[in-house]
Amino acid sequence: MIGELLFLTGSACAIAAVLVLRFSWARPLRSRPLNTAGWFLIAVSIAAGWSFAGAWGVTVMLLWMTMAAFFILAFAAWKSPPARRKPSNRRAGMLPESGEPLRLGSRFITFFLVALAAMVSSVALAIATRWIALIADASDANANVLALFAAPLGWTILAFLILMSDSRKCQLAILAVPVAAAIPAFITGSPL
């Protein structure tokens, strides 16, 4: 009975939180009390979900919030007026305008840095993560899981940082940091 009450309270607070925050953010001047109330309702919803079923309960509460936000945003998109001007035909610098150089060499280098060099650098980050985990007395299985987690996450972050950098020197420095972090693992002969 108490579990069902917690579930219903958390679900209602999750939906109400999204409604209150949407109402607050749609105003010309945002209201601090409404924002506080919305975030408080989120905290109550998560606490109720945790009390009801732990991590699964929190997940269910977050699903309620996501579903409420989806319906609110879908309704707002449906009710919004169409754009008054035609969107630009040019895609954000993907293709050069007529007469501009293609810069194929620069584009190939960027692709190489993001696809291949960032992958190698993320593998180096995974090796360094495994080495640090083993030094911290983690078991081999736990160290392997951490390394397998660090590689794709590191690749994603490195790709983002490389694409947001303005200069090649900065891009190369970003790639060099994880490789430098893996050097102690190679020197000590840590098993891969």
Disulfide bonds with the S-S distance in Angstrom:
none
